[in-house]
Amino acid sequence: MNLATAISLVLAGSALEGFAQVCLKLASSRQSGAYVFWTGFGSILFVLEIGLYTRALKSLDIAVAYPLSALSYAAVVIAARMLLGEKVALRRWLGVAFIVAGAALAIPE
């Protein structure tokens, strides 16, 4: 697997983790049936994320993959804003920008 593919797997995993967190948030405010659905769906997304990340580790050093996985923090903020309508202050957006910049620095040349 080439470097671009491995990095793409980590990025896809980070996005899945962001959506999984939104599912757990949805589960926390639902009653029985919907709670089970959203918790189950979120858990499936976490398992898929683990699979993608593990596959990426076959080709990436952990010193590259782990910092890139921090993008899941940014994915959670973006998903919470877009899917849940949560308000995100400028200061938090700046934090997201720093996380993205830090992850970008971890990509090998």
C-alpha positions as CSV (number, residue, x, y, z in Angstrom):
1,M,0.0,0.0,0.0
2,N,1.4,3.4,-0.9
3,L,1.7,6.3,1.6
4,A,-1.3,8.3,0.2
5,T,-3.6,5.3,0.6
6,A,-2.5,4.6,4.1
7,I,-3.0,8.3,5.1
8,S,-6.4,8.2,3.4
9,L,-7.4,5.2,5.6
10,V,-6.4,7.1,8.8
11,L,-8.4,10.2,7.6
12,A,-11.4,8.0,6.8
13,G,-11.1,6.4,10.2
14,S,-11.0,9.9,11.9
15,A,-14.2,10.9,10.0
16,L,-15.9,7.6,11.1
17,E,-14.9,8.3,14.7
18,G,-16.4,11.8,14.4
19,F,-19.7,10.3,13.2
20,A,-19.6,7.6,15.9
21,Q,-19.3,10.3,18.6
22,V,-22.4,12.0,17.1
23,C,-24.3,8.7,17.2
24,L,-23.4,8.4,20.9
25,K,-24.6,11.9,21.5
26,L,-27.9,11.1,19.8
27,A,-28.2,7.9,21.8
28,S,-27.8,9.8,25.1
29,S,-30.9,11.9,24.4
30,R,-33.2,9.1,23.1
31,Q,-35.5,6.5,24.6
32,S,-35.1,2.7,24.5
33,G,-35.4,1.7,20.9
34,A,-33.6,4.8,19.4
35,Y,-31.0,4.5,22.2
36,V,-30.2,1.0,21.1
37,F,-30.1,1.9,17.5
38,W,-27.8,4.9,17.9
39,T,-25.5,3.1,20.4
40,G,-25.3,0.1,18.1
41,F,-24.6,2.2,15.0
42,G,-22.0,4.3,16.8
43,S,-20.3,1.1,18.0
44,I,-20.2,-0.3,14.4
45,L,-18.6,2.9,13.2
46,F,-15.9,2.6,16.0
47,V,-15.2,-1.0,14.9
48,L,-14.9,0.1,11.3
49,E,-12.5,2.9,12.4
50,I,-10.4,0.4,14.2
51,G,-10.2,-1.8,11.1
52,L,-9.1,1.1,8.9
53,Y,-6.6,2.4,11.4
54,T,-5.1,-1.1,11.8
55,R,-4.9,-1.6,8.1
56,A,-3.1,1.8,7.8
57,L,-0.6,0.7,10.4
58,K,0.7,-2.0,8.0
59,S,2.2,0.8,5.9
60,L,2.6,3.8,8.3
61,D,4.8,4.3,11.2
62,I,2.8,4.8,14.4
63,A,4.6,8.1,14.8
64,V,2.8,9.3,11.6
65,A,-0.5,7.5,12.1
66,Y,-1.2,8.5,15.6
67,P,-0.8,12.3,15.2
68,L,-3.0,12.0,12.1
69,S,-5.7,10.3,14.1
70,A,-6.0,13.4,16.2
71,L,-8.0,14.8,13.3
72,S,-10.9,12.9,14.9
73,Y,-11.2,15.8,17.3
74,A,-11.7,18.1,14.4
75,A,-14.2,15.7,12.8
76,V,-16.2,15.7,16.0
77,V,-16.4,19.5,16.2
78,I,-17.4,19.7,12.5
79,A,-20.0,16.9,12.8
80,A,-21.5,18.3,15.9
81,R,-21.8,21.7,14.2
82,M,-23.2,20.3,10.9
83,L,-25.4,17.4,12.2
84,L,-26.4,18.5,15.7
85,G,-26.4,22.3,15.2
86,E,-24.1,22.8,18.1
87,K,-22.6,26.3,18.4
88,V,-18.9,26.4,18.0
89,A,-17.1,29.5,19.2
90,L,-14.2,31.1,17.4
91,R,-11.8,30.0,20.0
92,R,-12.8,26.3,19.4
93,W,-12.4,26.8,15.6
94,L,-8.9,28.1,16.3
95,G,-8.2,25.0,18.3
96,V,-9.4,22.8,15.4
97,A,-7.1,24.8,13.0
98,F,-4.2,24.1,15.3
99,I,-5.0,20.4,15.4
100,V,-5.2,20.2,11.6
101,A,-1.9,22.1,11.3
102,G,-0.3,19.8,13.7
103,A,-1.5,16.7,11.9
104,A,-0.3,18.2,8.6
105,L,3.2,18.5,10.1
106,A,3.2,14.8,10.9
107,I,2.9,13.8,7.2
108,P,6.2,12.6,5.9
109,E,7.8,14.5,3.0
